[in-house]
Structures are given as structure tokens and as C-alpha cells.
Amino acid sequence: MILRSGRAAALGLLLLLSTATAGLATDGHFFQGVGAVNAAMGGAGVAAPISLLGTFYLNPAGLMAFGGSRVEVSIEMRKSSASVASSLGSDPTSSFSSLGSESLRKYRPALALAMSHQVADERVTLGLAVLETGGFTTNYATSYDNPILRPQPDGLGPVNSDYRMMWAAPAIAVAATDNLWIGASALLGWASLSMEPVLTSQP
């Protein structure tokens, strides 16, 4: 019986692998985590308060896991791989098409700061964090081989963009019992986007 089950499982796995295709995904402009420790959790840090920054980002009740007074600071260099391709005319293989232009600017810093302090006989924790939770940056040079990046007025010319999203998060966590923590946080958001050129403007 065990042997048959093992063969069936192996056959099922073989069939599954034979139909598998490559998967490509991205988090877009949202970060999957804040700080090196939380980002390394791959988004699975909700019930694992091992980083003060990640606790503010995912679950403020986890502040109870940090005794006394704590401060955590993070400065990360985020790398994005961005490219743009365009074609002119119906034939994508014509001389007026491009396989893609890579962004010249790939790295940008992401900053985060968090602090917490336990009060009321270690049954209550107060905290405050300022977190950069998303963003991107691009810098495409003028290209005669890529129609959309040709000099104006034929194309857009060089294209630059920079986007940042920040949270300020005051929070409180309470140990209702030894096995139940309750947390609440207010999120004050700020975002900025700069683009050059603005697509709706005249050349």
C-alpha cells in the first residue's frame, strides 16, 4: 500500500513538473519588507516579530516582543531592473524598432527608523516609526534606436522619474493576557512623484 502511494506521488510530481512554466513576478512599487531582516522574510513576518521595523510594517501587536527601549535604523540600497521598448509601424522587426533601453539609474536608498518603549509594568508598549514602504527610480537616455526615446518632438527624449512612499506610524501594543497581544497603529502617508518630461505637457 505504501509502495503504491509512493509511486502515485512520484508520478503526480513528474506530471506537475512536466507542465511547469517559468514564472515572472514583481512587487511593483511596494516593498515586500522594511529593513534587511524583515525583507529577508519574504513577506512572511506577520507572526514573527524578529525586527522592530518589520513589526511596524506588518503587525503592531508584535511590539510586545521587544522589551525595554529599542531603536532600529535601516538604510538599504534598493535595485530595480527597468527597461522600455517601443516600435514604430506595424512591423516590430523593422529598423524603427527597439529591443529595449535599460534604465541608467538602478540604485536608490531606502530609509527607515523605528523606536519602542515598554511601560505599565511591561504590559504596554508605545512606538513610533518612519518607514519608506515603496518607490522606484528610472533614467532613460535619448536613443535614436528606440522611437519613444528619440529627441523631441519626434519622441519624449530623455525620461527621468522618481517615486517615494513614506509612512509615519505611531503605534501601541497591549498584552491583554500572557498569550494574547493586541496592537493598533495610525498610518500617516506621504508620497511624491517627479517625472521629466510630463507626458501631458507640450514638447
Backbone torsions as a table, in degrees:
resi	resn	phi	psi	omega
1	MET	NA	-44.1	179.4
2	ILE	-65.8	-39.3	-179.6
3	LEU	-63.6	-42.8	179.1
4	ARG	-64.6	-41.4	178.6
5	SER	-63.0	-40.0	178.6
6	GLY	-64.6	-41.3	177.9
7	ARG	-65.1	-40.4	179.3
8	ALA	-64.2	-41.2	179.0
9	ALA	-65.4	-41.6	178.9
10	ALA	-64.6	-40.8	178.4
11	LEU	-65.4	-41.2	178.0
12	GLY	-63.1	-41.2	178.4
13	LEU	-65.0	-40.3	178.8
14	LEU	-62.8	-42.8	177.9
15	LEU	-64.4	-40.6	179.4
16	LEU	-63.1	-45.1	-179.5
17	LEU	-67.8	-31.8	-178.9
18	SER	-70.7	-21.2	179.4
19	THR	-102.4	1.7	-177.3
20	ALA	-72.9	143.9	176.1
21	THR	-124.6	163.5	179.7
22	ALA	-66.2	137.9	178.8
23	GLY	-113.0	132.7	178.4
24	LEU	-122.8	131.2	-177.8
25	ALA	-149.1	162.8	177.1
26	THR	-149.4	156.9	176.6
27	ASP	-87.4	5.1	-177.5
28	GLY	65.6	-136.8	-178.0
29	HIS	-95.2	3.7	176.0
30	PHE	-93.5	137.2	175.7
31	PHE	-79.8	141.7	177.8
32	GLN	-76.5	-16.0	178.0
33	GLY	-161.2	162.9	179.5
34	VAL	-117.8	125.2	-175.9
35	GLY	86.9	155.0	-175.4
36	ALA	-62.1	-41.7	-176.9
37	VAL	-66.7	-49.3	-178.7
38	ASN	-67.3	-38.9	179.0
39	ALA	-64.1	-33.0	179.5
40	ALA	-69.4	-14.9	178.4
41	MET	-78.1	-8.6	177.0
42	GLY	64.0	31.7	180.0
43	GLY	85.7	6.6	-176.4
44	ALA	-105.3	30.0	-175.2
45	GLY	-100.5	13.4	-177.3
46	VAL	-61.8	-45.8	-177.6
47	ALA	-102.2	15.8	-179.4
48	ALA	-128.8	82.8	-177.4
49	PRO	-77.5	74.5	-179.3
50	ILE	-103.2	-5.5	179.5
51	SER	-136.0	129.7	179.3
52	LEU	-63.0	-41.4	178.1
53	LEU	-62.3	-44.5	179.7
54	GLY	-65.7	-31.6	178.6
55	THR	-65.8	-43.0	175.8
56	PHE	-63.3	-36.6	-175.7
57	TYR	-73.1	-34.8	-170.4
58	LEU	-115.2	-37.8	-172.3
59	ASN	-160.1	96.9	-175.3
60	PRO	-64.6	-18.3	177.2
61	ALA	-62.1	-25.5	179.7
62	GLY	-68.4	-7.2	176.8
63	LEU	-59.2	-25.1	179.5
64	MET	-65.1	-16.3	-179.2
65	ALA	-76.5	-10.3	-175.7
66	PHE	-111.1	110.5	-177.7
67	GLY	-80.6	160.2	176.1
68	GLY	63.8	-140.4	178.7
69	SER	-113.7	132.0	-177.2
70	ARG	-131.0	149.5	172.7
71	VAL	-137.1	134.7	177.4
72	GLU	-135.2	130.9	-178.6
73	VAL	-125.1	141.3	179.0
74	SER	-136.9	134.5	170.5
75	ILE	-128.8	109.6	-177.9
76	GLU	-111.5	153.1	170.6
77	MET	-105.5	109.2	-179.7
78	ARG	-89.7	133.8	179.7
79	LYS	-113.4	131.8	175.3
80	SER	-121.5	144.4	177.1
81	SER	-110.5	103.7	-176.7
82	ALA	-124.8	145.0	175.9
83	SER	-149.3	158.7	178.3
84	VAL	-134.6	136.3	178.0
85	ALA	-128.1	149.3	178.9
86	SER	-150.5	160.3	177.4
87	SER	-140.8	156.0	-179.6
88	LEU	-123.0	121.2	-176.8
89	GLY	97.8	176.5	-174.9
90	SER	-83.7	-15.9	-178.3
91	ASP	-98.5	106.5	-177.8
92	PRO	-68.8	-10.6	179.8
93	THR	-99.8	8.6	-178.6
94	SER	-72.9	173.7	179.8
95	SER	-70.6	-9.0	179.9
96	PHE	-101.3	30.0	178.9
97	SER	-124.6	164.8	-177.1
98	SER	-137.9	142.7	174.6
99	LEU	-79.0	-17.2	177.3
100	GLY	139.9	147.6	175.1
101	SER	-116.1	130.2	-179.8
102	GLU	-82.0	145.0	175.0
103	SER	-67.7	133.5	179.3
104	LEU	-75.7	-24.9	179.8
105	ARG	-105.1	116.6	-176.4
106	LYS	-114.8	-29.3	-173.5
107	TYR	-108.2	143.0	173.4
108	ARG	-150.1	144.1	-179.4
109	PRO	-76.9	148.0	174.2
110	ALA	-126.0	126.4	-173.0
111	LEU	-110.9	146.8	177.3
112	ALA	-154.7	143.3	179.9
113	LEU	-143.3	135.1	178.2
114	ALA	-142.9	147.1	175.7
115	MET	-143.8	149.0	179.2
116	SER	-144.5	157.4	-179.3
117	HIS	-150.6	127.0	178.9
118	GLN	-87.3	137.5	179.1
119	VAL	-134.8	-179.5	174.9
120	ALA	53.1	59.1	177.7
121	ASP	55.2	38.2	176.5
122	GLU	62.4	26.5	176.2
123	ARG	-104.4	-8.1	-179.8
124	VAL	-135.9	137.9	176.0
125	THR	-125.4	129.7	175.7
126	LEU	-106.5	146.2	-178.3
127	GLY	-153.9	163.1	176.9
128	LEU	-147.5	137.0	179.3
129	ALA	-140.0	148.6	169.5
130	VAL	-123.2	114.8	-171.3
131	LEU	-124.4	136.8	168.2
132	GLU	-91.2	114.8	-170.3
133	THR	-108.7	-1.5	179.3
134	GLY	-173.0	165.5	177.5
135	GLY	155.6	169.7	174.9
136	PHE	-161.7	167.2	176.3
137	THR	-149.5	142.2	177.9
138	THR	-139.9	155.0	176.6
139	ASN	-153.8	100.5	179.9
140	TYR	-104.1	127.7	179.9
141	ALA	-81.0	160.4	174.2
142	THR	-59.3	136.9	-178.8
143	SER	-141.8	126.5	175.6
144	TYR	-79.4	-15.8	179.6
145	ASP	-87.5	-14.0	-178.4
146	ASN	-117.0	106.0	-170.6
147	PRO	-52.9	-38.3	-176.4
148	ILE	-71.1	-19.1	-179.0
149	LEU	-104.2	11.3	175.8
150	ARG	-65.9	158.2	179.0
151	PRO	-58.6	148.2	176.0
152	GLN	-66.0	146.8	8.7
153	PRO	-92.1	2.8	-178.1
154	ASP	-71.4	-32.1	178.2
155	GLY	-138.5	-162.0	179.7
156	LEU	-86.0	-18.7	-172.9
157	GLY	76.9	-158.2	178.4
158	PRO	-65.1	139.9	-177.0
159	VAL	-121.0	126.9	178.0
160	ASN	-128.0	142.6	175.1
161	SER	-149.0	151.9	176.0
162	ASP	-150.2	125.8	-178.1
163	TYR	-127.9	136.1	177.5
164	ARG	-136.0	140.2	175.5
165	MET	-130.5	126.3	-175.8
166	MET	-123.6	149.6	172.0
167	TRP	-120.6	137.6	161.8
168	ALA	-109.8	124.2	-169.4
169	ALA	-131.6	92.4	167.5
170	PRO	-74.7	138.6	-173.9
171	ALA	-143.8	159.6	174.8
172	ILE	-139.9	140.3	175.7
173	ALA	-129.9	140.2	-177.6
174	VAL	-128.9	135.0	173.8
175	ALA	-88.0	94.0	179.7
176	ALA	-63.6	-42.3	172.3
177	THR	-139.6	-178.8	178.0
178	ASP	-66.6	-22.0	-176.4
179	ASN	-113.9	4.6	-178.4
180	LEU	-134.6	116.7	175.7
181	TRP	-110.3	139.2	179.1
182	ILE	-123.1	134.3	-178.4
183	GLY	-134.3	153.4	176.2
184	ALA	-144.8	147.3	-178.2
185	SER	-146.6	141.9	170.8
186	ALA	-99.3	135.4	-179.1
187	LEU	-111.0	117.5	176.1
188	LEU	-107.0	110.4	-172.6
189	GLY	-99.0	149.5	175.5
190	TRP	-143.1	134.2	178.6
191	ALA	-140.0	148.0	176.7
192	SER	-139.1	142.8	178.1
193	LEU	-135.9	124.0	173.9
194	SER	-117.2	135.8	-179.3
195	MET	-135.9	141.1	175.9
196	GLU	-145.4	114.9	0.7
197	PRO	-83.5	163.0	172.3
198	VAL	-78.1	127.9	-170.8
199	LEU	-64.1	-23.7	-178.1
200	THR	-89.0	-2.4	-177.2
201	SER	-89.8	162.1	176.5
202	GLN	-73.9	147.8	177.3
203	PRO	-58.2	NA	NA
